[in-house]
Amino acid sequence: MRIRLSLLMIFTICGNLFAQEATVPNYYESDPGLSEKLMDIVKDLGLDKDFNVGEDGTEQISLAVIDLNGEKPKLGGVNYDNFIYPASVYKIYVGAEILHQITSENLHLDDPYVVQSPNDVDKNKEIQNDPRALLKEGDSVTVNYLLDLMITRSDNTASNCLIDLAQRPKINTLMHHYNWQGSEVTRKFLSRKFEDPEYVKAEGTMTCALHAADFMYKVQTNQLVNPWVSMQMKVLLGRQLDKSKLAAGLPDNAMFYHKTGWWSYWTNDVGIVDDGETSYIIACFLPIKEELVLPQMKELSKRIYNLMKSRS
């Protein structure tokens, strides 16, 4: 595994230091055969290289697949412990803590929330055909509305509001509870000059395919906080409006509960695939611009789906 010392070994957040190492939980059975086949697919599609990501140097794919068809979940992947920029995928971590606070009755889905600047950053909709208007300063909406916008349309304004509402230390306490050290939420979706003072110099948020896939496994098995939180999250993921990435390679009869993300050099998708017979989790983080990698991502998804069908 290639390690970025500045981000993985000396990850600074709120003045605290966390040593980062992604460890495979013991409830997974590592499957070298699955990893070998996934690597073959990745190589054949030319996704096994070092990719240039501008001033950040080079980066590699982070891919994890969890086979859910047996008695014990089997884990395979390519560089699944490589920490990489998740873009909007890390909104799932924010949503989990909001739902956690709702289930503990600190918040309610129908609580009102007034949007304030500088959180109102969106100038264009991520999904152009979504009829919901862009949020602006002074708008009063519910927590439930913000959650739906954040996950289904990947709305950055909604995400900034929910990060403030959840509070980053509390989000990261939840992350540490599940041993997802290194995937702490450090930034909002806005320029550093508008960040809260204690986060102006915070490192960018990172995650790895293993942590994101483990998150989805907990959703699928009703272990993300509790069954209510897990099922609420799954409903939101099932309404994802972005179908341009891994979803494009799946057949019409497969349900995909997922969260996408893209920005600059990064194109990502993480979720649960279930066609009624075959079920698996896939977390894919690619350090390639969206406009360049979508055809490969579609083919990657198609081939992995066929692989998983052959194993069920």
N, C-alpha and C positions, 0 to 999 in steps of 0.2 A: 504494500500500500504506500502511495506517495503522500507524505505528510507536509502540510504547510505549518511551519513552526509558529508563525505569528498568529495563526487562527486556531490551531488545534492544541498547541502546547502552552500557549500563554494567552488564553482567551479572556479578555478583560471586560467585565460588565459590572457597573455600579461599584467599582472599586474593589471587587472581589476577583480572585483568580481561580479558575477551574481547570484542572488537567483533563484533557479530552482523549477518550479512547472508546470507540464503539464496541461493545461486547455483545456477542450473540446470546440471547436468553436461553436457559436450559430447556424451555418447553418446545424449542424447535429441534428437529433432527436435521443436521447438515447433510446435504445431498450432493456429493461431488459429481455424480453423473448428471444431475440437472444443471449444475454450474458449467460443466464441460459443454453441454448442448447449447446453453445460453451464450457461452463464449463463441462457439462456432457461428451462431446467428449474428452476433455482434461483429465478429471479424468479417463475415461475408458481406455485411452492409457497410463496412469501412468505418465502424464506430469505435474501434479499439485503439485509437491513436491518442497522442497528445494534441489537444486543440488549442489554438491561440485565442486567448481571451483579453487581448489588448494589454493595458498596463499591468494587469494581474498575472501576466506570463502565460503559462499553459495549464490546462485542466483536462481531466479524464471523465469518462462516463461513470455514473454511480447507478447500478441496476440491482434490484432485488426482486425475487419472485418467491412467493410462499404457496406451495401446493396444499390445498385444503381438502383434498379428496380422500386422504387416508385417516387412520385413527390418530396419528400425530402429525402436525403440520411440518412439512419438509421445506427447508430453506436452501435456495441456490441464488447465484448472482454473479455479477462482474463488478469488482471494486465496490461492493455494497457498503463498505465501511469508509469510503472516501467522502470527506465532508466537502460540500459544494454549495454554491448559492442557490437557494430554493425558489427565489422570486415569490410569486403569490401562493405557492404551496404552503408556506408557513402560516397562512391564515387559518389553517385547520387547527393549529395549536392555540391560536387566539380564541377560536370558536369553542374549543374544548373547555377552556377556563371560564368563558362566559356561561356556558351550560352548567359547569360545575357550580358556579355561584348561584345560578337559578335553582338548582336542585337543593342547595343549602339554604335557600330562601333569602339570600342577600340581595338578589335581583328577581325580577319577574319578566316573562316574555312580553307582557303588555305594558311594562314601564315606559313612560315617555322619555325621549332624549332629544335635546336641542343641539343641532350641529353648530359648531363654532369654528371660526378660522383660527389657525391655518390648516385645520384638518380637511377642509373642502378643496381637495386638490384635483379632482377629476374634471377634465375639460371635454372628454369624449367618452362614450360608453365603450366598455370592452366588447360587448355584444350589441351590435348596431340595431338589431331588430327587437331588442328588449324595450317594451313600451314605457317602462318606469323612468321617470325624469332623473337627471343628475341631481344629487344632493347639493344644497348650497347653504351658506351661513344663515341661521335663523330657522331653518326647517325643523319642525318637530315631528319625529317619527318614533316608532316603538323599537325596543331592543330586538324583538322578533324580526322586524323589517330590516334592521341593520344586519342581522345574522344572515338572512336570506340573500340580501344584496352582496354581502362579502363572499359567500360561498358560491352562489349560483352565477353571479355576474362578475365576480372578482373585483368588486367595487373598492377602490382605494380609500375614498372618503369614509365609507362605512367601516373599513378596517381600521383607519386611524381613530375613529370615534370609539370603536370597541376595544382597541388597545388601551386607550385612556380609561375606559370604563372598567376593564378587567384588571389593569395595572400590571406592568411588566414583571415586577418581583413575584406577584401571585401566579402569573402564567408560568414563570420559570420554576416556582416551587412544585407545580404540577408536573412539569417536565422532569425534574429531578426525582420525583416520586416513582416515575417509570424508568429511571436510569437513562434518560435521553440527554445526558450531559454533552455539551457541544452544540446542541440544537436550540439553545436559549433564544428567545425573542428579544433582540436588542434595539431594533429600529422600527420607526413608523414608516409609512410610504410617503415620504416628503423629503425635501431638501434639508440637509444638516442645519442650515441657518435658521430653520423653523422648529428644530427639535427642542424638546425639554432640555434645560441646561445640563442635567446629569448624563444625557445621552448624546450630546453633540459630538463627542470624540469616541463613542462606542464603536467597536468593530461591527461590521455588517453581519446580519444574521446568516448562519450556515446550518445545514443539516446534511444527513446522509440517507441513502436509500434504505438502510437497515432500520433507522429510527422511523422514517415515514411509513415503511411497510409494517412495522410493529404497531404503530398507531392504528393503521387500518385493520390489523388483526384484532386489536382490542375492540374496535368498533364492531367488527363482524361477529365476535364472540360475546358481545355485551359486557366487556370488561373495562371499557373506557369510563372510569369513575363508577358508573352503575348502569344497569340496563336502560334507564330513562335517557341518560346522557348519550349513551351509545346509539340508541334508536333515533333520537332526535338528530344526531349528527349524520346518521346514515340517510335519513330522509332528505336532509339538505344536500348531501353528496349526490343523491339520486336525481336531484333536479338540476345538476350542472348543465349550463347552457353551452359551454365550449366543447364542441365535438370534433375539433380540428386536429387533435393530437392522437393519443393511443386509441381513443374511441373510434377513429376513422378506420382502423384495421379490424374492428370486431364485427361479427355478423349481427343482423337485426334482432335475432332472438336472444342476444346476450345483454344482460343488464350490467351497466358500469356505474358504480357509485364512486365518484372521483373528484379530485381537485387538480386543476391545471395551473400552470404559472409560466410566464415568459418575461424576459427583459434583456435587452442588449444581446449578449452572447449566450443566454441561457434559455432552454426550452424544456419544460418539465411536466410530468403527469403522474399521478399516484392514485390508486384506487383498488376496488374489489370487483372482480369479474365473476358473474354467475349466470349461466344459461339454463339452470335447472338440473343439469347433469354434471357439469364441470365447474369448479369454483377455485379461484386462486386470487392472490393479491399481487399486484405489480407496482413497483416504484421505480420510475425512470427519470434520471436527471442527466440532461445532455448539454455540454458546454458549446452549443452551436446555435447560431441565430435562427429564429423561428422560420423565416422565409426560406432558409436553405435546407432545413432538416425535416420539414413536415412529410415529404414523401418517404424518407427512410423511417421515420417514426411510425407511419402507417404500416409499412411492411414489417417492421420489428414487432408491432403488436399482432399482426396477422400470423406471423410465424410462431410467436410465443403461444398464441391461442391454439394453433394447430398442435404444437408440442404438448400443451397441457391436456388437450382432448385425447391425444394418443396415450397419455398416462392414466386417464380416468377409467 
